[in-house]
Amino acid sequence: MASPTIRSSESEEVSRRVRELLALCFSSVEAGGSQELEGSVKELVDCLDSLFENVASNSSDELETDDVVQVLAEILKFLSSPQLDQDVIDALSFELPKVIFKFADLSSRCLQLVEEIIDRLVVACNPRDMLSFLCEALDAARCSLLPSSCSTPLLHGLSKVFILVQRRHYEQLKVAVPVVLNVLKDMSLEPDVQVEGVFDKALAIAVSIRDVSLKLKKEEDTKVRCLLGLYVIQITAIFSVRIRDKVASFVPLVVQLEPFLTYCGLTQLGLITGNDTERLMSTVAGGDDDDDFRSSFPDINLGASLLFIWSKISPEVADVANAALRNDVSELQSNPVKRWQAYGMLKYVLSSGDLIWEFKRQTIEFLLDITKGVTPSQCNDEQIDCSDYTPSIYAALQAVTLVMMYAPEAALRIKTFEALKKIVSDIPAPQRFDILRALVTNSQSPSMTAILLGLLKDSMGRLQATDRATADTHVIELVELVLKPPQGGPPHLPDQSDAVIAALNLYRFALIFESTDKERNKVGSEVLSKKNLEKAYKEWLLPLRNVVSCSIAKKLEEDQDQESSLDTECLLVPLESVLYRCIELVEEILESH
C-alpha cells in the first residue's frame, strides 16, 4: 500500500485537477465560447467518472473517500460563488446530477455534500429545467449497477424543485411522479436499505406535491390532488411489500400517510370498493394515450386494499384517517354490490406472493366480518345484476383457494374455508354456478376440486325452480370432467380419489334430489333424461368400476408394505362404495323409464 505522504499528494492532485476544470468552465464563458464550455464540462464529468472508478476499485481505502470529499467540497464552493455566470450553472446542472449521485453512498459526509450541491443547483437554475435534469439523472441511476440508495440526493432535490415550478405544474408532476415511483420501488427491494430512510424521501415528495396543490386553482388543483392520491396509494403497496417482520413496527410510517388520503378526498369505503382508485385514475389518465402512465401504478389496487387493511390492523391508523370501520362494515354487510366490489379489491392482497401472511390473515378476518348474516336468499333478487362483477369475484375466489392450500396455520386454513363458503353463497345462483364451474375446471388440486364440488352440491338444495335447468347442465358437465377427464382415459387413482368421490356424491345427490321433486319431474330434468343416464352409466360409471376394482386388486397384490396397502385401501374402498350406490341408483331410474 502506498505511504500516506504519497496518497496525500495524489489527493491534492485530484483536487487541483478539478479546480482547473472548474476554472476552465468559468473562463470559457468569459471568452464567449459555448463549445469550449461544453468541452470543459465534459472533461470535468470524465474526471469525476475516473475518480469514482478508482474509489470503487479501492472501496476499503479511506484516503480515496477523502479525495471524494475534497472534490465535492471544491464543486460546492465553486457553485456558491456569486460571480458565477448563469450559463456555467446551467451547463453544470445538466451534467453534474448524472455523475455526483454515484458518490452519495460512500460516506455520510459524501451524501451531505452531494445533497448540498443538488440544493445549490435547484436554487440557481430554472426549476422546470432542473426538474427535467433530475429526472434524467434518476433514470441514469436506475440503469447503473450502483445501490439505489445513491438516488436519495436526487429525490431530495426533486422534493424541493417541485415547489419552485411556476407554470404547468400538473404536466411537470405527471412526468416526474412515475420516475420517482420506479426509483422508490428499486430502493425498497434492496435488502440492505433502511426502509425508514427511503420512506422519509417518499414522504418528502408527497409533502411537496401537496404544497404545490395548495397554490393552484380548481381544475389543476383537482388533478394534482388526484395524482397525489395515486402516489400515496402506490407507495403504500411498495412499503407494505417490503415488510418482513412485525407489522406493528411499521404503523408509525403508515400513520404519516393517512392525512394525505383525507386531503385527496379519499375514504376507507371508497378505497375498499375500488371507487376511489377508479375516480383518481380516470381524472389523471382518462385517455387511451395514457397507457404508459397507467402502467406506472401497477399496484394501485393492492395499495388501496392495504390502506384499508392497515386501518383494521392498527387503531392509530384508523384514528388518523377518521375511519368509521364499524359503519363501513355495516354498509358492506347490507349492500351486496359494494360487497362484491370489495371481494374484487381484496383479491390483490390474497393473491400477492410478496406480502407476509399477517396481511392475508387480516383480510380473511375482514371477509368473515362483512359476510356475517349473508344468506343465499339475499342474493336471489333478480333486480341486482352481478354479471359485471363475476370476473373479479372469480379471481377473488381463486385467491381464497390459494390461501386455503398454502396457509402455514391450520386455524387460518379453516377460517379461509368459511370465507370461501360465505362468498360462494353471496353470489346469485346463475353466476354462482358459472363461477364454481370455472373454478373446478381450472383447479389443479384434486382436494380443492373436491371442496368446490361439495359447495356446488350444497348450493343445489337452495335453488329456485328457474335455476334448476342451468344447475343440471353444470352438474353433468362437471361430473364428466372428473370421471371422464378431457385429456382421455379414466381418472388417475388413488391420486384423484378426493375429486372422484366428490363428483360421485354430487351426481348421486342430483339423482336423488331430482327424482324426489315432483314439479321437476313434470317439466323434465336433464340429469334424469334417459340419454344422459345411459351416457353416465356406460361412459362414466362402468369404466370407473373396472378401474377401481383393478386398482384395489393391484395395490393389494403389489404392495408388500402393509401400511402402504392400508393407505390405498382407505382411499379406494369408500370410493367404491359411493360408486356402487350411483350405479344402483342409475339402474333403478333407467328401469322406471
C-alpha positions as CSV (number, residue, x, y, z in Angstrom):
1,M,0.0,0.0,0.0
2,A,1.3,3.5,-0.8
3,S,2.5,5.6,2.0
4,P,0.3,8.3,3.5
5,T,2.6,11.0,2.1
6,I,2.2,9.7,-1.5
7,R,-1.5,9.2,-1.1
8,S,-1.8,12.8,0.2
9,S,-0.1,14.2,-2.9
10,E,-2.4,12.1,-5.1
11,S,-5.4,13.6,-3.3
12,E,-4.1,17.1,-3.8
13,E,-3.5,16.3,-7.5
14,V,-7.1,15.2,-7.9
15,S,-8.5,18.3,-6.2
16,R,-6.1,20.5,-8.2
17,R,-7.3,19.0,-11.5
18,V,-11.0,19.5,-10.6
19,R,-10.2,23.2,-9.7
20,E,-8.6,23.6,-13.0
21,L,-11.5,22.2,-14.9
22,L,-14.0,24.3,-13.0
23,A,-11.8,27.4,-13.7
24,L,-11.9,26.4,-17.4
25,C,-15.7,26.3,-17.3
26,F,-15.7,29.8,-15.9
27,S,-13.2,31.2,-18.4
28,S,-14.9,29.6,-21.3
29,V,-18.0,31.8,-20.8
30,E,-15.8,34.9,-20.5
31,A,-14.2,34.0,-23.8
32,G,-17.7,33.7,-25.3
33,G,-17.4,30.1,-26.4
34,S,-20.3,27.7,-25.8
35,Q,-18.4,24.9,-27.4
36,E,-15.4,25.5,-25.1
37,L,-17.8,25.4,-22.1
38,E,-19.3,22.1,-23.2
39,G,-15.8,20.7,-23.7
40,S,-14.7,21.8,-20.2
41,V,-17.9,20.4,-18.6
42,K,-17.3,17.1,-20.4
43,E,-13.7,16.9,-19.2
44,L,-14.9,17.6,-15.6
45,V,-17.5,14.8,-15.9
46,D,-14.8,12.4,-17.3
47,C,-12.6,13.3,-14.4
48,L,-15.3,12.6,-11.8
49,D,-16.1,9.3,-13.5
50,S,-12.5,8.3,-13.4
51,L,-12.3,9.3,-9.7
52,F,-15.4,7.1,-8.9
53,E,-13.9,4.1,-10.8
54,N,-10.7,4.5,-8.7
55,V,-12.7,4.7,-5.5
56,A,-14.9,1.7,-6.4
57,S,-11.9,-0.4,-7.1
58,N,-10.4,0.5,-3.7
59,S,-13.5,0.6,-1.6
60,S,-11.7,-0.2,1.6
61,D,-9.3,2.8,1.2
62,E,-10.4,5.7,3.4
63,L,-8.0,8.0,1.7
64,E,-9.8,7.5,-1.6
65,T,-13.0,8.7,0.2
66,D,-11.2,11.7,1.5
67,D,-10.3,12.5,-2.1
68,V,-14.0,12.5,-3.0
69,V,-14.9,14.7,0.0
70,Q,-12.3,17.3,-1.1
71,V,-13.5,17.2,-4.7
72,L,-17.2,17.6,-3.8
73,A,-16.3,20.4,-1.5
74,E,-14.5,22.2,-4.3
75,I,-17.5,21.8,-6.6
76,L,-19.8,23.2,-3.9
77,K,-17.5,26.1,-3.3
78,F,-17.4,26.9,-7.0
79,L,-21.2,26.7,-7.4
80,S,-21.7,29.0,-4.4
81,S,-19.6,31.8,-5.9
82,P,-21.8,34.9,-6.5
83,Q,-19.7,35.8,-9.6
84,L,-20.6,32.5,-11.4
85,D,-22.3,33.0,-14.7
86,Q,-25.7,31.5,-15.3
87,D,-24.6,29.7,-18.4
88,V,-22.0,27.9,-16.4
89,I,-24.5,26.9,-13.8
90,D,-27.0,25.7,-16.5
91,A,-24.3,23.6,-18.2
92,L,-23.2,22.0,-15.0
93,S,-26.8,21.4,-13.9
94,F,-27.4,19.3,-17.0
95,E,-24.4,17.0,-16.4
96,L,-23.4,17.1,-12.7
97,P,-26.5,15.3,-11.2
98,K,-25.9,12.3,-13.5
99,V,-22.4,11.8,-12.1
100,I,-22.2,13.1,-8.5
101,F,-25.0,10.8,-7.2
102,K,-22.5,7.9,-7.5
103,F,-20.6,9.3,-4.6
104,A,-23.5,9.6,-2.2
105,D,-23.2,6.0,-0.9
106,L,-19.5,6.3,0.1
107,S,-20.0,8.0,3.4
108,S,-22.4,10.3,5.3
109,R,-20.2,13.3,4.6
110,C,-20.3,12.5,0.8
111,L,-24.1,12.2,1.0
112,Q,-24.3,15.5,2.7
113,L,-22.1,17.3,0.1
114,V,-24.0,15.7,-2.8
115,E,-27.3,16.9,-1.3
116,E,-25.9,20.4,-0.8
117,I,-24.6,20.5,-4.4
118,I,-28.1,19.4,-5.7
119,D,-29.7,22.1,-3.4
120,R,-27.5,24.8,-4.9
121,L,-28.3,23.8,-8.4
122,V,-32.0,23.7,-7.6
123,V,-31.9,27.3,-6.3
124,A,-29.7,28.6,-9.1
125,C,-31.4,27.0,-12.1
126,N,-34.7,27.3,-13.9
127,P,-37.0,25.0,-11.9
128,R,-38.6,23.3,-15.0
129,D,-35.1,22.6,-16.5
130,M,-33.8,21.3,-13.2
131,L,-36.8,19.0,-12.8
132,S,-36.0,17.5,-16.2
133,F,-32.3,17.2,-15.3
134,L,-33.1,15.4,-12.1
135,C,-35.5,13.0,-13.8
136,E,-32.8,12.2,-16.3
137,A,-30.3,11.6,-13.5
138,L,-32.7,9.3,-11.7
139,D,-33.2,7.3,-14.9
140,A,-29.4,7.1,-15.3
141,A,-29.1,6.0,-11.7
142,R,-31.6,3.2,-12.3
143,C,-29.6,2.0,-15.3
144,S,-26.4,1.9,-13.2
145,L,-25.3,-1.1,-11.2
146,L,-24.9,1.1,-8.1
147,P,-27.1,0.7,-4.9
148,S,-30.3,2.6,-5.5
149,S,-29.8,4.4,-2.2
150,C,-27.4,6.6,-4.2
151,S,-30.6,8.2,-5.7
152,T,-31.6,9.7,-2.4
153,P,-30.0,13.1,-3.1
154,L,-31.8,13.3,-6.4
155,L,-35.1,12.6,-4.7
156,H,-34.2,15.2,-2.1
157,G,-33.7,17.7,-5.0
158,L,-37.0,16.8,-6.6
159,S,-38.9,17.4,-3.4
160,K,-37.5,21.0,-3.4
161,V,-37.8,21.8,-7.1
162,F,-41.5,20.8,-7.3
163,I,-42.4,23.8,-5.2
164,L,-40.3,26.2,-7.3
165,V,-42.0,25.4,-10.6
166,Q,-44.1,28.4,-11.7
167,R,-46.3,27.1,-14.5
168,R,-47.8,23.9,-15.9
169,H,-47.4,22.2,-12.5
170,Y,-49.6,19.3,-13.3
171,E,-47.9,18.4,-16.5
172,Q,-44.5,18.5,-14.8
173,L,-45.6,16.4,-11.9
174,K,-47.2,13.8,-14.1
175,V,-43.9,13.2,-15.8
176,A,-41.9,13.2,-12.6
177,V,-44.0,11.0,-10.3
178,P,-43.7,7.8,-12.3
179,V,-39.9,8.2,-12.3
180,V,-39.9,8.7,-8.5
181,L,-42.1,5.6,-8.0
182,N,-39.7,3.4,-10.1
183,V,-36.8,4.6,-8.0
184,L,-38.6,4.0,-4.7
185,K,-39.6,0.5,-5.7
186,D,-36.0,-0.3,-6.7
187,M,-34.8,1.1,-3.4
188,S,-37.3,-0.8,-1.3
189,L,-36.3,-4.1,-2.8
190,E,-32.6,-3.8,-1.8
191,P,-32.1,-6.0,1.3
192,D,-29.6,-3.6,3.0
193,V,-31.6,-0.4,2.6
194,Q,-33.2,1.0,5.7
195,V,-36.9,1.3,4.8
196,E,-37.4,4.3,7.2
197,G,-34.8,6.3,5.2
198,V,-36.4,5.6,1.9
199,F,-39.8,6.3,3.4
200,D,-38.7,9.7,4.6
201,K,-37.7,10.6,1.0
202,A,-41.0,9.3,-0.3
203,L,-42.9,11.3,2.3
204,A,-41.0,14.5,1.4
205,I,-42.1,14.1,-2.2
206,A,-45.7,13.7,-1.0
207,V,-45.4,16.9,1.1
208,S,-44.0,18.8,-1.9
209,I,-46.9,17.7,-4.2
210,R,-49.4,18.7,-1.5
211,D,-47.7,22.1,-1.1
212,V,-47.9,22.6,-4.9
213,S,-51.6,21.9,-5.0
214,L,-52.2,24.4,-2.2
215,K,-51.0,27.2,-4.6
216,L,-53.3,26.1,-7.5
217,K,-56.8,26.9,-8.6
218,K,-59.7,24.5,-9.1
219,E,-59.2,22.3,-12.1
220,E,-55.4,22.0,-11.9
221,D,-55.6,21.6,-8.1
222,T,-58.1,18.7,-8.5
223,K,-55.7,16.9,-10.9
224,V,-52.7,17.4,-8.7
225,R,-54.6,16.1,-5.7
226,C,-55.7,13.0,-7.6
227,L,-52.1,12.5,-8.7
228,L,-51.0,12.8,-5.0
229,G,-53.7,10.2,-4.0
230,L,-52.4,7.8,-6.6
231,Y,-48.8,8.4,-5.4
232,V,-49.7,7.7,-1.8
233,I,-51.6,4.6,-2.6
234,Q,-48.8,3.2,-4.7
235,I,-46.1,3.8,-2.1
236,T,-48.3,2.1,0.5
237,A,-48.1,-1.0,-1.7
238,I,-44.3,-0.6,-2.2
239,F,-43.5,-0.3,1.5
240,S,-46.0,-2.9,2.7
241,V,-44.4,-5.5,0.4
242,R,-41.0,-4.6,2.0
243,I,-42.2,-5.7,5.4
244,R,-40.7,-9.0,6.6
245,D,-41.1,-8.9,10.3
246,K,-43.6,-7.5,12.8
247,V,-46.3,-5.3,11.1
248,A,-46.7,-3.2,14.2
249,S,-43.2,-1.7,13.8
250,F,-44.4,0.0,10.5
251,V,-47.5,1.5,11.9
252,P,-45.9,4.9,12.6
253,L,-44.9,5.1,9.0
254,V,-48.4,4.4,7.7
255,V,-49.9,6.9,10.1
256,Q,-48.0,9.6,8.3
257,L,-49.6,8.7,5.0
258,E,-53.2,8.8,6.2
259,P,-53.7,12.6,6.3
260,F,-52.9,12.7,2.6
261,L,-55.9,10.5,1.9
262,T,-58.2,12.9,3.6
263,Y,-56.6,15.8,1.8
264,C,-57.2,14.0,-1.5
265,G,-60.9,13.3,-0.7
266,L,-60.4,9.5,-0.3
267,T,-62.5,7.4,2.1
268,Q,-61.9,3.9,3.5
269,L,-65.1,2.7,1.9
270,G,-64.1,4.2,-1.4
271,L,-60.7,2.5,-1.2
272,I,-62.0,-1.0,-0.4
273,T,-64.7,-0.8,-3.1
274,G,-62.2,0.5,-5.7
275,N,-64.4,3.5,-6.5
276,D,-61.8,6.0,-5.3
277,T,-58.9,4.5,-7.3
278,E,-61.1,4.4,-10.4
279,R,-62.0,8.1,-9.9
280,L,-58.4,9.1,-9.4
281,M,-57.1,7.2,-12.4
282,S,-59.9,8.4,-14.7
283,T,-59.2,12.0,-13.7
284,V,-55.5,11.8,-14.2
285,A,-55.3,9.3,-17.0
286,G,-58.6,9.5,-18.8
287,G,-57.5,8.9,-22.4
288,D,-56.2,5.8,-24.2
289,D,-52.9,7.6,-24.9
290,D,-52.2,7.4,-21.1
291,D,-51.5,3.7,-21.0
292,D,-47.8,4.3,-20.2
293,F,-48.8,6.5,-17.3
294,R,-51.3,3.9,-16.0
295,S,-48.6,1.3,-16.1
296,S,-46.6,3.4,-13.7
297,F,-49.1,2.4,-11.0
298,P,-49.2,-1.4,-11.2
299,D,-50.0,-1.9,-7.6
300,I,-52.7,0.8,-7.2
301,N,-55.5,-1.7,-6.3
302,L,-53.2,-3.6,-3.9
303,G,-52.2,-0.3,-2.2
304,A,-55.9,0.8,-1.8
305,S,-56.8,-2.6,-0.2
306,L,-53.8,-2.5,2.0
307,L,-54.6,1.0,3.3
308,F,-58.0,-0.3,4.4
309,I,-56.4,-3.4,6.0
310,W,-53.9,-1.2,7.8
311,S,-56.7,0.7,9.4
312,K,-58.1,-2.6,10.6
313,I,-54.7,-3.7,11.9
314,S,-54.0,-0.5,13.9
315,P,-56.4,1.8,15.7
316,E,-53.8,4.5,15.3
317,V,-54.1,4.4,11.5
318,A,-57.9,4.4,11.8
319,D,-57.9,7.3,14.2
320,V,-55.8,9.5,11.9
321,A,-58.0,8.6,8.9
322,N,-61.2,9.2,10.9
323,A,-62.2,5.8,9.7
324,A,-65.5,4.7,11.0
325,L,-64.8,1.0,10.4
326,R,-68.0,-0.2,12.1
327,N,-70.0,1.9,9.7
328,D,-68.0,0.7,6.7
329,V,-68.5,-2.9,7.7
330,S,-72.2,-2.4,8.3
331,E,-72.5,-0.8,4.8
332,L,-70.7,-3.7,3.2
333,Q,-72.9,-6.2,5.1
334,S,-76.1,-4.6,3.9
335,N,-75.1,-3.7,0.3
336,P,-74.3,-6.8,-1.9
337,V,-72.9,-4.6,-4.8
338,K,-70.3,-2.9,-2.6
339,R,-69.5,-6.3,-1.0
340,W,-68.8,-7.7,-4.5
341,Q,-66.6,-4.7,-5.2
342,A,-64.7,-5.4,-2.0
343,Y,-64.1,-9.0,-3.0
344,G,-62.6,-7.8,-6.2
345,M,-60.2,-5.4,-4.4
346,L,-59.2,-7.8,-1.7
347,K,-58.1,-10.4,-4.2
348,Y,-54.9,-8.3,-4.7
349,V,-53.9,-8.9,-1.1
350,L,-54.8,-12.6,-1.1
351,S,-53.1,-13.4,-4.3
352,S,-49.9,-11.4,-3.7
353,G,-46.8,-13.6,-3.3
354,D,-44.8,-10.8,-1.8
355,L,-46.8,-9.9,1.3
356,I,-46.3,-11.6,4.7
357,W,-49.1,-13.8,5.9
358,E,-50.3,-11.3,8.5
359,F,-52.0,-9.2,5.8
360,K,-53.8,-12.2,4.4
361,R,-54.9,-13.3,7.8
362,Q,-56.4,-9.8,8.4
363,T,-58.0,-9.9,5.0
364,I,-59.7,-13.2,5.7
365,E,-60.9,-11.9,9.1
366,F,-62.4,-8.9,7.3
367,L,-64.1,-11.1,4.7
368,L,-65.7,-13.1,7.5
369,D,-66.9,-9.8,9.1
370,I,-68.6,-8.4,6.0
371,T,-70.3,-11.7,5.2
372,K,-71.8,-12.2,8.6
373,G,-75.5,-12.8,8.2
374,V,-75.2,-13.2,4.4
375,T,-77.6,-15.9,3.1
376,P,-78.2,-17.2,-0.4
377,S,-81.8,-15.8,-0.2
378,Q,-80.4,-12.3,-0.1
379,C,-78.7,-12.8,-3.5
380,N,-81.7,-14.1,-5.4
381,D,-83.1,-10.7,-6.2
382,E,-83.3,-10.6,-10.0
383,Q,-83.1,-6.8,-9.9
384,I,-79.5,-7.0,-8.7
385,D,-77.2,-7.8,-11.6
386,C,-74.0,-9.5,-10.6
387,S,-72.7,-10.2,-14.1
388,D,-70.4,-7.1,-14.2
389,Y,-68.6,-8.3,-11.0
390,T,-68.4,-12.0,-12.0
391,P,-64.8,-11.9,-13.3
392,S,-63.4,-10.1,-10.3
393,I,-65.3,-12.4,-7.8
394,Y,-64.0,-15.4,-9.7
395,A,-60.4,-14.1,-9.3
396,A,-61.1,-13.4,-5.6
397,L,-62.2,-16.9,-5.1
398,Q,-59.2,-18.2,-6.9
399,A,-57.0,-16.2,-4.5
400,V,-59.0,-17.6,-1.5
401,T,-58.4,-21.1,-2.6
402,L,-54.6,-20.4,-2.8
403,V,-54.7,-19.2,0.8
404,M,-56.6,-22.4,1.8
405,M,-53.9,-24.5,0.2
406,Y,-50.8,-22.8,1.3
407,A,-51.6,-21.0,4.6
408,P,-49.0,-22.1,7.2
409,E,-51.5,-22.4,10.1
410,A,-54.5,-24.8,10.3
411,A,-56.6,-22.1,12.0
412,L,-56.1,-19.8,9.0
413,R,-57.0,-22.5,6.6
414,I,-60.2,-23.3,8.5
415,K,-61.2,-19.6,8.5
416,T,-60.4,-19.3,4.9
417,F,-62.7,-22.2,4.1
418,E,-65.5,-20.4,6.0
419,A,-64.9,-17.3,4.0
420,L,-64.9,-19.3,0.8
421,K,-68.4,-20.8,1.6
422,K,-69.7,-17.3,2.6
423,I,-68.5,-15.7,-0.6
424,V,-69.9,-18.5,-2.8
425,S,-73.3,-18.2,-1.1
426,D,-73.2,-14.5,-1.6
427,I,-73.3,-14.9,-5.4
428,P,-76.7,-15.0,-7.2
429,A,-77.5,-18.6,-8.5
430,P,-76.8,-18.2,-12.2
431,Q,-73.4,-16.6,-11.7
432,R,-72.6,-18.8,-8.7
433,F,-72.7,-22.0,-10.9
434,D,-70.8,-20.3,-13.6
435,I,-68.0,-19.3,-11.2
436,L,-67.9,-22.7,-9.5
437,R,-67.7,-24.4,-12.9
438,A,-64.8,-22.2,-13.8
439,L,-63.0,-22.8,-10.5
440,V,-63.4,-26.6,-10.9
441,T,-62.4,-26.5,-14.5
442,N,-59.2,-24.7,-13.7
443,S,-58.4,-26.4,-10.4
444,Q,-55.0,-28.3,-10.3
445,S,-55.6,-29.9,-6.9
446,P,-57.9,-32.9,-6.5
447,S,-58.6,-31.9,-2.9
448,M,-59.6,-28.4,-3.9
449,T,-61.8,-29.8,-6.7
450,A,-63.5,-32.0,-4.1
451,I,-64.2,-29.0,-1.9
452,L,-65.6,-27.0,-4.8
453,L,-67.8,-29.8,-5.9
454,G,-69.0,-30.1,-2.3
455,L,-70.0,-26.4,-2.4
456,L,-71.8,-27.0,-5.7
457,K,-73.8,-29.8,-4.1
458,D,-74.7,-27.7,-1.1
459,S,-75.9,-24.9,-3.4
460,M,-78.3,-27.2,-5.4
461,G,-80.7,-27.7,-2.5
462,R,-81.3,-24.0,-2.2
463,L,-82.0,-23.4,-5.9
464,Q,-85.2,-21.8,-7.2
465,A,-87.1,-23.7,-9.9
466,T,-86.0,-21.3,-12.6
467,D,-82.3,-22.1,-12.0
468,R,-82.6,-25.9,-11.9
469,A,-82.0,-26.4,-15.6
470,T,-78.8,-24.5,-15.5
471,A,-77.7,-26.4,-12.4
472,D,-78.5,-29.7,-14.1
473,T,-76.3,-28.9,-17.1
474,H,-73.4,-27.8,-14.8
475,V,-73.7,-31.0,-12.7
476,I,-73.5,-33.2,-15.8
477,E,-70.6,-31.2,-17.2
478,L,-68.5,-31.1,-14.0
479,V,-69.1,-34.8,-13.1
480,E,-68.0,-35.8,-16.5
481,L,-64.9,-33.5,-16.2
482,V,-63.8,-35.5,-13.2
483,L,-65.0,-39.0,-14.1
484,K,-64.0,-38.8,-17.8
485,P,-61.2,-36.3,-18.0
486,P,-60.9,-34.4,-21.3
487,Q,-57.3,-35.5,-21.8
488,G,-58.6,-39.0,-22.1
489,G,-58.7,-42.2,-20.0
490,P,-60.2,-42.7,-16.6
491,P,-59.2,-40.6,-13.6
492,H,-55.8,-41.5,-12.1
493,L,-56.3,-43.4,-8.8
494,P,-55.6,-43.1,-6.0
495,D,-54.2,-39.6,-6.6
496,Q,-57.5,-38.2,-7.7
497,S,-59.7,-40.1,-5.2
498,D,-60.9,-37.0,-3.4
499,A,-62.2,-35.4,-6.5
500,V,-63.7,-38.6,-7.8
501,I,-65.6,-39.2,-4.5
502,A,-66.9,-35.6,-4.5
503,A,-68.0,-35.9,-8.1
504,L,-69.9,-39.2,-7.4
505,N,-71.5,-37.7,-4.3
506,L,-72.6,-34.7,-6.3
507,Y,-74.1,-36.9,-9.0
508,R,-75.8,-39.2,-6.5
509,F,-77.3,-36.1,-4.8
510,A,-78.5,-34.7,-8.1
511,L,-80.2,-38.0,-9.0
512,I,-82.0,-38.3,-5.6
513,F,-82.9,-34.6,-5.5
514,E,-84.3,-34.5,-9.0
515,S,-86.2,-37.9,-8.5
516,T,-88.0,-36.7,-5.4
517,D,-89.0,-33.3,-6.9
518,K,-92.5,-33.8,-8.4
519,E,-92.5,-30.4,-10.1
520,R,-89.2,-31.1,-11.8
521,N,-90.4,-34.5,-12.9
522,K,-93.3,-32.8,-14.7
523,V,-91.0,-30.4,-16.5
524,G,-88.2,-32.8,-17.2
525,S,-84.7,-33.0,-15.8
526,E,-81.5,-33.2,-17.7
527,V,-79.9,-35.3,-15.0
528,L,-82.8,-37.8,-15.2
529,S,-83.1,-37.9,-19.0
530,K,-82.7,-41.4,-20.5
531,K,-79.9,-40.1,-22.8
532,N,-77.8,-38.7,-20.0
533,L,-78.4,-41.6,-17.7
534,E,-77.3,-44.1,-20.3
535,K,-74.2,-41.9,-21.1
536,A,-73.3,-41.7,-17.4
537,Y,-73.8,-45.5,-16.9
538,K,-71.8,-46.6,-19.9
539,E,-69.1,-43.8,-20.2
540,W,-68.5,-42.9,-16.5
541,L,-69.7,-45.4,-14.0
542,L,-68.9,-48.8,-15.6
543,P,-65.4,-47.8,-16.8
544,L,-64.7,-46.4,-13.4
545,R,-65.9,-49.5,-11.6
546,N,-63.4,-51.6,-13.6
547,V,-60.6,-49.1,-12.8
548,V,-61.4,-49.1,-9.1
549,S,-61.6,-52.9,-8.9
550,C,-58.3,-53.3,-10.7
551,S,-56.6,-50.6,-8.7
552,I,-57.6,-52.2,-5.4
553,A,-56.6,-55.7,-6.5
554,K,-53.3,-54.5,-8.0
555,K,-52.3,-52.5,-5.0
556,L,-53.1,-55.3,-2.5
557,E,-51.1,-57.7,-4.7
558,E,-48.0,-55.5,-5.4
559,D,-47.6,-53.6,-2.1
560,Q,-45.5,-55.6,0.3
561,D,-45.6,-52.7,2.8
562,Q,-48.8,-53.3,4.9
563,E,-49.1,-49.7,5.9
564,S,-49.0,-48.6,2.2
565,S,-51.6,-51.2,1.3
566,L,-53.8,-49.9,4.1
567,D,-53.5,-46.3,2.9
568,T,-54.5,-47.3,-0.6
569,E,-57.5,-49.3,0.7
570,C,-58.6,-46.4,2.9
571,L,-58.7,-44.2,-0.3
572,L,-60.3,-46.6,-2.7
573,V,-62.8,-48.6,-0.6
574,P,-65.0,-45.5,0.2
575,L,-64.8,-44.5,-3.4
576,E,-66.0,-48.0,-4.4
577,S,-68.9,-47.8,-2.0
578,V,-70.2,-44.5,-3.4
579,L,-69.7,-45.7,-6.9
580,Y,-71.9,-48.7,-6.4
581,R,-74.6,-46.6,-4.9
582,C,-74.6,-44.4,-8.0
583,I,-74.7,-47.4,-10.3
584,E,-77.6,-48.9,-8.5
585,L,-79.5,-45.7,-8.5
586,V,-79.0,-45.1,-12.2
587,E,-80.1,-48.7,-12.9
588,E,-83.3,-48.2,-10.9
589,I,-84.2,-44.9,-12.7
590,L,-83.4,-46.4,-16.1
591,E,-85.8,-49.3,-15.3
592,S,-88.6,-46.8,-14.5
593,H,-88.0,-45.2,-17.9
